[in-house]
Amino acid sequence: MQPRGSSSSSLSADDEAGPVNSVRLVGRVSAEPEHRELPSGDKLVLLRVIVSRPVRRGRSGPGPRGAATTAATTKASTPGGAPARQQVDTIDVTCWTAVVRRAAAGLQPGQVVEVHGALRRRFYRAGASTQSRYEVEASLLRKVGGPPGGVGGMGVRTRRVG
């Protein structure tokens, strides 16, 4: 018997145990990772990962969850016959632990990486106002390919931290 007000949706027993903040990205590194040392002495590495969105025919905006993407869909065109523009998301990734910072430090623009982590909202002062931004705090970073046309392939594998 289910508790009152609950439904038999697609939640598993693990999902019902509590909130989950888990992110997995696979995309290209946009530029050289940036190394920073904060006034507190903490070190971090920042990078941006470019993740392509699936191209959908005859639609503007996101499609249904779990829609398949094939090589044919990447050649979609607009109703006027012009090729559709590939949409991408550029995601900021922060690397705080020594293991993940070392993995990020060796990355080159264009390399394909897999990032596991959690979504964080960071607040900061900009002039007289408070601003915020979302970023992924990486707990695992793995290189899965090199830059297009470059030497690459399977490479850095770090252990899960935390």
N, C-alpha and C positions, 0 to 999 in steps of 0.2 A: 504494500500500500504506500502511495506517495503522500508526502506532506501536503497539507492544504495550500492551494495557490501555486503549486509547482506543476510543471508539465513534463511530458516524456519527450523533450526535444533531443537533439543530438549530443547533449552533454554526457560525458563519461563520468564514472565515479570520481576520478581524479579531479575533473573540472568542478564538480560540486563541492569539493573540499575547501575551496577558497579562491580568492582572486589569483589570476595568472598574468604576469607581465613578462612575456617572452617574445623576442624578435629574432627572425632569421632573414638575412639579406644575402643575395648573391648578385654582385655587380662589379663594375669597373672602378678602379681608383681614379679620381679626377685630376689630381695633382700630387706633387711631393707631399708626404705627411709633414705636418708642422709640429715642431717640438716646443713645449712651453714649460717654464718653471714659474710657479705661482709665488707670491710674496711669502706664503706660508712655508715654502721649500718643497711643496709637492710638485711632482713632475707628471706631465701627461703628454700624449701625442694625439693630435687631431687630424682627421682625414675626412674626405668626402667620398661617398660611394654613389655612383650613378647606376640606377636600376631602371631598366626599360619596362614600360607597361606593355601588355599585350595589345596588338593592333586588332581592332574589331571592325568588321565590315558593316557598313550601314548604320553605325551608331556613333553618337557623340557622347563621350563620357564613359564612366566605368560600366562594365558589363556584369553579368551574373557571376556570383562567387563560384570559383572552380572551373570556369570556362576553359576549354582546351585551347592551346596556342600551337599552331603548326607553321612550317616554313611558308605555306601558301598564304597564311593570314598576314605575314610580314610584307606582302606585296599588294596590300589593299590599296584601293584608289578612292578618291573622292567622287561624288556623283558627276562632276565635270570631267573626269578622266585623269586629273592630276594625281600623282602619287600622294598617299596620306603621309603626314609627318609623324614620325615615331615620337611618342610622348615618353618622357623620362621623369623620374623623381631623383633629386639630389639630396642625399641623406647625410647629415653630419654625424660622425662617429667619434667618440672619445675613448681613449685607451689609458686607463689609470694604473693597472697592475704592471709590474716589471715584465712579466712574461708576455703580456699582450703588447706592451710598448715596444719590446724588442722585435716582435713579429711585424708590427706596423712600421717600424723604422726602416726595414729593408724593402718596403714596397715601392714600386715605380708607377708613374701614371700609365693607365691602360691595362694594368694587371687585373685579372679577375680574382676577386676574393669572396670568401664566405665569412659572414660575421654572425655570431650569436651573441645576444645580450638582452638588455632591457631598455624600454623607452623611458627617458627622463625629461622633465621640464625644468629648465634652468632659468632662474631670475637674475637680472643684473641691472645696474643703474646705467642709464645713457642720458647724460645731461641732468635735467631736473625730473626725468620720468623713469619709471621702472619698466623694463622690457622683459620679454621671456622668449625662449625658443625651445624647440624639442630636438633631442639628439638621442642616439643610441649609445649606451654605455656598454662597450664590448667586454665580454667575458671569455670569448674564444674568437680567434682570427686565424683564418687559413687561406693561404694562396692556392687557387685552383687553376690558374692559367697565367700566361705571360701576356705582354702587350701584343696587339695584333702585328703579325709579321716579325715579332721579336723572339728571342730565346726565352722559353718559359716552360710551363708544364706543372706537374704536381710538385709541390715544394713545401714551404714552411707549414708545419702542423704544431699547434701549441696544445697544451693540456688545458682542460677546463679548470677555471679558477672560480672558487666560491662555492 
